[in-house]
Amino acid sequence: MLSRARPLTLRAPLPRTVRRERLRLADGARTTLYVARHDLRRTDVRVVRLERPGPLEAWCRAHGYGEALVGGFYARPHLTPLGELRLGGVLREHVPFAAPFDARRACLHVAGRTVTIARRDALPATPAGDLLQAGPLLVRGGAPVTGDAEGFSAGSHQFDSDITVGRYPRAALGLTRRGELLAVACDGRADDEAGLTMAELAETMAALGAVHALILD
């Protein structure tokens, strides 16, 4: 999947599963939030690595998918996935996160209709299905996660800036108690689109009903 290729904007008309709303933030700034809810009993969730960066709308049209979100990180110059990636149970080429964060950083794990959001060390060593290591966790047990246990701050390895600070376009996934998958994205980097900090996104995901959630981008 793609990461940080371009600001994420969903154009009208939106899929019927997606709701658009304007958020007013604590300091008066505003941003547009897109929220999709999917019944996991009726939803096919997959992790896909695109062959080259490109618009997700075009990829969805070409492959018959209704929606897609960017996810994960990559290492330059060859855009190799940064963090563990498994497709159909097969470990794919990637640059591992440096220890000890390789075990701590959150993952999306999909095995059939079962979708799990958890730290890597809470999942099987060789899981079946698809796995994307991204993170950090935003919500655990229904409450926003605080602190930097996964090591994403500027002082941690393999990032050239502190991705935990500042408002940006964001994408996240969450799981609700009702068996729904929440797919959420926000605009940013524009005069009338502030974006969200990680803390603001965590609070938003919890308010939307997520029991567990992680940031994808």
Backbone hydrogen bonds in HBPLUS format (Angstrom, degrees):
<---DONOR---> <-ACCEPTOR-->    atom                        ^
c    i                          cat <-CA-CA->   ^        H-A-AA   ^      H-
h    n   atom  resd res      DA  || num        DHA   H-A  angle D-A-AA Bond
n    s   type  num  typ     dist DA aas  dist angle  dist       angle   num
A0071-GLY N   A0002-LEU O   2.69 MM  69  5.77 140.3  1.85 156.2 169.9     1
A0018-VAL N   A0015-PRO O   2.96 MM   3  5.50 165.0  1.98 120.3 125.3     2
A0019-ARG N   A0035-VAL O   2.71 MM  16  5.13 161.3  1.75 144.9 150.6     3
A0035-VAL N   A0019-ARG O   2.83 MM  16  5.13 162.6  1.86 149.0 155.0     4
A0021-GLU N   A0033-LEU O   2.90 MM  12  5.31 157.4  1.95 153.2 159.3     5
A0033-LEU N   A0021-GLU O   2.75 MM  12  5.31 175.8  1.76 170.1 171.5     6
A0023-LEU N   A0031-THR O   2.78 MM   8  5.36 175.6  1.78 170.6 170.8     7
A0031-THR N   A0023-LEU O   3.07 MM   8  5.36 145.8  2.19 140.5 150.0     8
A0025-LEU N   A0029-ALA O   2.73 MM   4  5.27 174.7  1.73 165.4 166.9     9
A0028-GLY N   A0025-LEU O   2.91 MM   3  5.28 163.9  1.94 121.3 124.1    10
A0194-ALA N   A0030-ARG O   2.89 MM 164  5.81 176.0  1.89 150.7 152.0    11
A0187-ASP N   A0032-THR O   3.11 MM 155  5.64 152.9  2.19 150.8 159.0    12
A0034-TYR N   A0185-ALA O   2.78 MM 151  5.23 163.2  1.80 166.5 166.9    13
A0185-ALA N   A0034-TYR O   3.02 MM 151  5.23 153.3  2.10 143.3 150.4    14
A0036-ALA N   A0183-ALA O   2.87 MM 147  5.07 155.1  1.93 148.9 156.4    15
A0183-ALA N   A0036-ALA O   2.93 MM 147  5.07 165.5  1.95 147.1 151.9    16
A0038-HIS N   A0181-LEU O   2.98 MM 143  5.08 150.2  2.07 139.3 148.5    17
A0181-LEU N   A0038-HIS O   2.77 MM 143  5.08 156.4  1.82 146.3 154.3    18
A0042-ARG N   A0039-ASP O   2.92 MM   3  5.60 158.4  1.97 120.4 127.2    19
A0040-LEU N   A0179-GLY O   3.12 MM 139  6.06 170.5  2.13 162.0 164.9    20
A0059-TRP N   A0055-PRO O   3.36 MM   4  6.72 157.4  2.41 143.5 149.6    21
A0060-CYS N   A0056-LEU O   2.87 MM   4  6.09 162.7  1.90 155.7 159.6    22
A0061-ARG N   A0057-GLU O   3.06 MM   4  6.31 161.5  2.10 148.1 152.7    23
A0062-ALA N   A0058-ALA O   3.01 MM   4  6.19 159.3  2.06 147.9 153.5    24
A0063-HIS N   A0059-TRP O   3.04 MM   4  6.17 140.5  2.20 147.2 157.1    25
A0064-GLY N   A0060-CYS O   2.84 MM   4  5.65 115.3  2.27 147.1 158.0    26
A0065-TYR N   A0060-CYS O   3.03 MM   5  4.65 149.2  2.12 130.4 135.2    27
A0072-GLY N   A0216-LEU O   2.83 MM 144  5.59 135.2  2.04 139.1 148.5    28
A0082-LEU N   A0073-PHE O   2.88 MM   9  5.12 172.2  1.89 119.6 121.0    29
A0075-ALA N   A0080-THR O   2.72 MM   5  5.20 155.1  1.78 147.8 155.8    30
A0079-LEU N   A0075-ALA O   2.99 MM   4  5.16 115.3  2.42 139.1 153.4    31
A0095-VAL N   A0081-PRO O   2.74 MM  14  6.17 159.6  1.78 161.0 168.2    32
A0083-GLY N   A0095-VAL O   2.82 MM  12  5.89 158.2  1.87 147.5 155.0    33
A0133-GLN N   A0084-GLU O   2.98 MM  49  5.22 147.7  2.09 169.1 163.7    34
A0092-ARG N   A0085-LEU O   2.89 MM   7  5.61 177.2  1.89 160.5 160.4    35
A0086-ARG N   A0131-LEU O   2.88 MM  45  4.83 160.8  1.92 142.3 145.2    36
A0131-LEU N   A0086-ARG O   2.84 MM  45  4.83 156.8  1.89 133.7 134.8    37
A0087-LEU N   A0090-VAL O   3.01 MM   3  5.30 152.7  2.09 146.3 145.6    38
A0090-VAL N   A0087-LEU O   3.06 MM   3  5.30 164.9  2.08 112.9 116.0    39
A0089-GLY N   A0129-GLY O   2.58 MM  40  4.54 141.7  1.72 137.7 130.7    40
A0101-PHE N   A0098-ALA O   2.91 MM   3  5.85 119.6  2.28 136.5 140.0    41
A0103-ALA N   A0100-PRO O   3.33 MM   3  6.09 150.3  2.43 116.2 121.5    42
A0105-ARG N   A0101-PHE O   3.02 MM   4  5.79 159.5  2.06 153.5 153.5    43
A0121-ASP N   A0103-ALA O   2.91 MM  18  5.01 138.0  2.09 161.6 148.5    44
A0120-ARG N   A0105-ARG O   3.15 MM  15  5.95 139.3  2.33 127.7 134.8    45
A0134-ALA N   A0106-ALA O   2.95 MM  28  5.87 142.4  2.10 147.0 158.9    46
A0107-CYS N   A0118-ALA O   2.75 MM  11  5.61 153.1  1.82 151.0 156.8    47
A0118-ALA N   A0107-CYS O   3.24 MM  11  5.61 151.8  2.32 144.2 152.2    48
A0108-LEU N   A0132-LEU O   2.86 MM  24  5.23 156.4  1.92 148.1 155.2    49
A0132-LEU N   A0108-LEU O   2.94 MM  24  5.23 157.4  1.99 148.7 156.2    50
A0109-HIS N   A0116-THR O   2.87 MM   7  5.08 167.3  1.89 156.9 159.1    51
A0116-THR N   A0109-HIS O   2.82 MM   7  5.08 163.4  1.84 153.4 158.6    52
A0110-VAL N   A0130-ASP O   2.83 MM  20  5.08 165.8  1.85 147.8 152.2    53
A0130-ASP N   A0110-VAL O   2.83 MM  20  5.08 148.5  1.93 154.0 156.5    54
A0111-ALA N   A0114-THR O   2.92 MM   3  5.25 168.9  1.94 157.5 160.7    55
A0114-THR N   A0111-ALA O   3.10 MM   3  5.25 158.4  2.15 125.6 125.8    56
A0122-ALA N   A0119-ARG O   3.04 MM   3  5.42 159.7  2.09 111.9 118.3    57
A0123-LEU N   A0120-ARG O   3.13 MM   3  5.48 167.7  2.15 116.2 119.0    58
A0135-GLY N   A0215-ILE O   3.18 MM  80  5.05 132.1  2.42 173.3 169.3    59
A0215-ILE N   A0136-PRO O   3.12 MM  79  5.86 164.7  2.15 156.1 158.2    60
A0138-LEU N   A0213-ALA O   2.77 MM  75  5.26 164.0  1.80 129.4 134.7    61
A0145-VAL N   A0138-LEU O   2.71 MM   7  5.27 161.8  1.75 139.0 139.5    62
A0139-VAL N   A0213-ALA O   3.27 MM  74  4.83 165.2  2.29 121.2 122.8    63
A0213-ALA N   A0139-VAL O   3.05 MM  74  4.83 149.1  2.15 132.1 127.8    64
A0140-ARG N   A0143-ALA O   3.02 MM   3  5.57 161.6  2.06 154.7 153.9    65
A0143-ALA N   A0140-ARG O   3.25 MM   3  5.57 169.3  2.26 113.3 115.2    66
A0142-GLY N   A0211-VAL O   2.85 MM  69  3.94 157.1  1.90 128.3 123.5    67
A0151-GLY N   A0148-ASP O   3.10 MM   3  5.44 163.8  2.13 111.7 116.9    68
A0156-SER N   A0153-SER O   2.97 MM   3  5.54 167.6  1.98 122.0 125.8    69
A0165-VAL N   A0162-ASP O   3.33 MM   3  5.89 171.2  2.34 116.0 118.7    70
A0168-TYR N   A0196-LEU O   3.20 MM  28  5.49 158.9  2.24 123.6 121.2    71
A0196-LEU N   A0168-TYR O   3.08 MM  28  5.49 159.8  2.13 140.6 135.3    72
A0186-CYS N   A0170-ARG O   3.00 MM  16  5.45 149.1  2.10 149.6 151.6    73
A0216-LEU N   A0171-ALA O   2.74 MM  45  5.38 167.8  1.76 141.5 144.6    74
A0217-ASP N   A0171-ALA O   3.32 MM  46  5.19 154.1  2.39 137.2 134.8    75
A0172-ALA N   A0184-VAL O   2.83 MM  12  5.23 157.3  1.88 153.6 156.4    76
A0184-VAL N   A0172-ALA O   2.94 MM  12  5.23 176.6  1.94 158.5 158.6    77
A0173-LEU N   A0214-LEU O   3.09 MM  41  5.75 157.9  2.14 163.9 169.9    78
A0214-LEU N   A0173-LEU O   2.99 MM  41  5.75 152.0  2.07 159.4 168.5    79
A0174-GLY N   A0182-LEU O   2.84 MM   8  4.75 145.5  1.96 136.4 143.0    80
A0182-LEU N   A0174-GLY O   2.74 MM   8  4.75 171.9  1.74 140.1 143.1    81
A0175-LEU N   A0212-HIS O   2.84 MM  37  5.46 151.7  1.92 160.0 167.5    82
A0211-VAL N   A0175-LEU O   2.66 MM  36  5.78 172.0  1.66 164.0 164.5    83
A0176-THR N   A0180-GLU O   3.07 MM   4  5.25 156.6  2.13 143.5 148.3    84
A0179-GLY N   A0176-THR O   3.22 MM   3  5.58 159.2  2.27 113.8 115.0    85
A0190-ALA N   A0193-GLU O   3.31 MM   3  4.84 157.8  2.36 142.0 139.6    86
A0193-GLU N   A0190-ALA O   3.07 MM   3  4.84 161.9  2.10 102.8 108.3    87
A0201-LEU N   A0197-THR O   2.92 MM   4  6.16 156.5  1.98 148.9 155.5    88
A0202-ALA N   A0198-MET O   2.86 MM   4  6.07 154.1  1.92 147.0 154.3    89
A0203-GLU N   A0199-ALA O   3.03 MM   4  6.29 160.7  2.07 148.6 152.9    90
A0204-THR N   A0200-GLU O   2.96 MM   4  6.15 151.7  2.05 142.1 150.5    91
A0205-MET N   A0201-LEU O   2.85 MM   4  6.09 161.9  1.88 154.6 158.4    92
A0206-ALA N   A0202-ALA O   3.06 MM   4  6.27 162.3  2.09 150.1 154.6    93
A0207-ALA N   A0203-GLU O   2.98 MM   4  6.14 155.4  2.05 143.6 150.7    94
A0208-LEU N   A0204-THR O   2.97 MM   4  6.21 137.2  2.16 143.9 155.6    95
A0208-LEU N   A0205-MET O   3.21 MM   3  5.07 127.8  2.49  91.5 105.0    96
A0210-ALA N   A0205-MET O   3.06 MM   5  5.58 161.5  2.09 153.8 148.9    97
A0209-GLY N   A0206-ALA O   3.04 MM   3  5.23 155.8  2.10 104.4 112.0    98
